[in-house]
Amino acid sequence: MSSRRAGTRAVTAGQADLFAAPQTPAAPTPKPAPPAAPTLPPLPAVAPELWERLGYSRFRARFHLGMKERAYLDQRGLPEVMAHAADFVATRLAPAQPDKDGRQTPWRGHPVFIAQHATGTCCRGCIAKWHAMPAGQKLNVHQQAYILAVIQEWLRREDRRPAPIPAPRPAPR
């Protein structure tokens, strides 16, 4: 038989005492500042002939930043977006045999993805075709810097374009 009175129960170690004096909450710790976007090395110049060649491609010329991608670029800034681009290029394009080559770049969701499709830097096959960098070989630092320069220049050109006007929505019935 138990020596406890009926109606009482033992307080577990993890349970707070409801009748204890209130403790003053600790001062909230301030959020650490977001890390500054890493600075990229100086990028090489892009030949104007590339933009002319890309302009002749109806497929490449149809890519433009949408409102969400423009807002992302405005909110984060070009240096941070280019840091993302450097990571994407290093992990998805630089290896000699990238995983899911030809399908590693999504069609939307980030300004860099759209820029990659617009500039022919989305997969190793497009890079070989548009930028004369052979597939099957690891991209060196200079080739990666060139790809980043192309993406950056396209993003700057897109930023100078007028913002897209949202299509009017039909009135509800």
C-alpha positions, 0 to 999 in steps of 0.5 A, spaced: 500 500 500 502 507 498 503 512 504 501 517 499 494 521 500 489 520 495 489 526 490 496 528 490 501 526 485 509 526 485 512 532 481 516 529 476 523 533 475 521 536 468 515 539 470 514 546 473 512 548 480 506 552 478 506 555 485 513 557 485 515 564 485 515 567 478 522 567 475 524 573 471 526 571 464 533 572 461 534 578 457 533 576 449 539 574 446 540 579 440 540 575 433 547 575 430 548 579 424 547 575 417 554 574 415 556 579 409 556 576 402 563 573 401 567 578 396 568 575 389 575 575 385 574 580 380 571 577 374 573 577 367 570 581 361 564 578 357 565 579 349 559 583 346 559 578 341 556 573 346 550 577 347 549 578 340 549 570 339 544 569 345 539 574 342 539 570 336 536 564 340 529 565 341 529 560 346 535 564 350 531 570 349 525 569 352 528 568 359 527 574 363 526 575 371 519 575 374 516 579 379 518 574 385 526 573 382 526 581 382 524 582 389 529 577 391 534 580 387 532 587 390 532 584 397 538 580 397 542 584 393 547 582 387 553 581 391 549 575 395 546 573 389 552 572 386 555 568 392 549 563 391 551 563 383 558 561 385 556 556 390 551 553 384 557 553 379 562 550 383 557 544 386 553 543 380 557 545 374 564 545 375 565 537 376 567 533 370 561 529 370 556 533 374 550 529 378 544 529 373 547 533 368 542 536 363 537 537 369 541 540 375 538 547 374 531 548 376 527 553 371 525 558 376 525 559 384 532 563 384 534 569 379 541 565 378 537 559 375 533 563 370 540 567 368 543 560 367 538 558 362 538 565 359 546 565 358 547 558 356 550 556 363 545 551 365 549 545 364 555 542 361 552 541 354 550 548 353 556 551 356 560 547 351 555 549 345 555 557 347 562 558 351 566 553 348 568 549 354 569 542 353 564 537 357 567 531 361 573 536 364 573 539 370 572 547 370 578 550 372 577 557 377 578 561 370 572 558 367 568 558 373 570 566 374 568 567 366 561 563 367 560 568 373 561 574 369 556 572 364 551 571 369 552 577 373 552 581 366 545 578 365 543 580 372 545 587 371 542 587 364 535 584 367 535 589 372 536 595 367 529 592 364 523 595 366 519 591 371 514 586 368 507 589 369 502 584 373 497 581 368 490 583 371 486 578 374 479 577 372 473 580 377 470 574 381 463 572 380 
